[in-house]
Amino acid sequence: MKLEILFDKDNRPYQKITLDNKSMLKGNYTKVIYSTMDGNACHGMSFSLGKEYVAFTDDSNWITGYCGGTQLIWDNFDFSKEFLKSIRALSPNKQIN
Protein backbone atom coordinates (compact mmCIF):
# COMPACT_ATOMS: atom_id res chain seq x y z
CA MET A 1 0.00 0.00 0.00
CA LYS A 2 1.14 3.53 -0.73
CA LEU A 3 -0.21 6.57 1.13
CA GLU A 4 -0.14 10.16 -0.05
CA ILE A 5 -1.50 13.25 1.68
CA LEU A 6 -3.01 15.64 -0.85
CA PHE A 7 -5.01 18.86 -0.59
CA ASP A 8 -8.16 19.92 -2.40
CA LYS A 9 -8.75 23.40 -3.83
CA ASP A 10 -9.90 24.61 -0.39
CA ASN A 11 -6.68 23.31 1.18
CA ARG A 12 -8.43 20.44 3.02
CA PRO A 13 -6.26 17.33 3.42
CA TYR A 14 -7.20 13.89 2.18
CA GLN A 15 -5.43 10.59 1.69
CA LYS A 16 -4.86 8.93 -1.65
CA ILE A 17 -4.43 5.22 -0.91
CA THR A 18 -2.92 2.96 -3.55
CA LEU A 19 -3.75 -0.61 -2.58
CA ASP A 20 -1.82 -3.81 -2.88
CA ASN A 21 -5.05 -5.78 -3.11
CA LYS A 22 -4.98 -9.35 -1.88
CA SER A 23 -8.66 -9.69 -2.64
CA MET A 24 -11.55 -7.73 -3.98
CA LEU A 25 -14.70 -8.85 -2.26
CA LYS A 26 -17.41 -6.94 -4.10
CA GLY A 27 -17.82 -4.33 -6.78
CA ASN A 28 -15.43 -2.97 -9.36
CA TYR A 29 -11.72 -3.52 -8.98
CA THR A 30 -9.73 -0.39 -8.20
CA LYS A 31 -6.27 0.06 -6.78
CA VAL A 32 -6.74 3.71 -5.74
CA ILE A 33 -9.21 4.95 -3.13
CA TYR A 34 -9.53 8.24 -1.26
CA SER A 35 -10.31 9.20 2.33
CA THR A 36 -11.07 12.57 3.88
CA MET A 37 -9.02 13.65 6.86
CA ASP A 38 -11.45 16.16 8.33
CA GLY A 39 -11.74 14.40 11.70
CA ASN A 40 -15.25 13.12 11.01
CA ALA A 41 -15.04 9.31 11.09
CA CYS A 42 -18.28 9.03 9.13
CA HIS A 43 -16.65 10.68 6.10
CA GLY A 44 -13.24 9.08 6.22
CA MET A 45 -10.45 7.68 8.33
CA SER A 46 -6.69 7.57 8.40
CA PHE A 47 -5.05 4.54 6.90
CA SER A 48 -1.69 3.15 8.04
CA LEU A 49 0.89 1.22 6.07
CA GLY A 50 1.15 -2.51 6.75
CA LYS A 51 -2.42 -2.91 8.03
CA GLU A 52 -5.34 -4.83 6.53
CA TYR A 53 -8.67 -3.08 5.99
CA VAL A 54 -12.15 -3.73 4.72
CA ALA A 55 -12.91 -0.54 2.79
CA PHE A 56 -16.35 0.36 1.47
CA THR A 57 -16.32 3.05 -1.22
CA ASP A 58 -18.84 5.05 -3.19
CA ASP A 59 -18.91 5.22 -7.00
CA SER A 60 -16.10 7.80 -6.98
CA ASN A 61 -13.80 5.56 -4.88
CA TRP A 62 -14.13 7.69 -1.72
CA ILE A 63 -14.36 5.50 1.38
CA THR A 64 -17.52 5.62 3.43
CA GLY A 65 -15.67 5.85 6.76
CA TYR A 66 -16.39 3.96 9.95
CA CYS A 67 -20.10 4.80 9.76
CA GLY A 68 -20.25 3.12 6.35
CA GLY A 69 -18.51 -0.06 7.48
CA THR A 70 -14.88 0.66 6.59
CA GLN A 71 -12.60 -0.63 9.30
CA LEU A 72 -9.21 -1.95 10.24
CA ILE A 73 -8.94 -5.73 10.59
CA TRP A 74 -7.26 -6.59 13.89
CA ASP A 75 -5.55 -10.01 13.84
CA ASN A 76 -6.13 -10.64 17.54
CA PHE A 77 -9.79 -9.57 17.77
CA ASP A 78 -12.49 -12.15 17.20
CA PHE A 79 -14.88 -9.37 16.18
CA SER A 80 -12.61 -8.42 13.25
CA LYS A 81 -12.25 -12.03 12.15
CA GLU A 82 -16.03 -12.58 12.27
CA PHE A 83 -16.69 -9.32 10.41
CA LEU A 84 -14.29 -10.31 7.62
CA LYS A 85 -15.78 -13.82 7.47
CA SER A 86 -19.30 -12.32 7.13
CA ILE A 87 -18.23 -9.95 4.36
CA ARG A 88 -16.58 -12.78 2.43
CA ALA A 89 -19.72 -14.94 2.78
CA LEU A 90 -21.92 -12.14 1.39
CA SER A 91 -19.58 -11.26 -1.46
CA PRO A 92 -20.69 -12.18 -4.99
CA ASN A 93 -17.15 -11.81 -6.36
CA LYS A 94 -14.47 -14.45 -6.28
CA GLN A 95 -11.23 -13.65 -4.50
CA ILE A 96 -8.59 -11.89 -6.60
CA ASN A 97 -4.96 -12.79 -6.01
Secondary structure, DSSP 8 states (H G I E B T S, - for coil): -EEEEEE-TT--EEEEEE---S---SS---SEEEEE-SS-TTT-----TT-EEE--B-TTSBB--GGGT-EEE-TT-HHHHHHHHHHHHH--S----
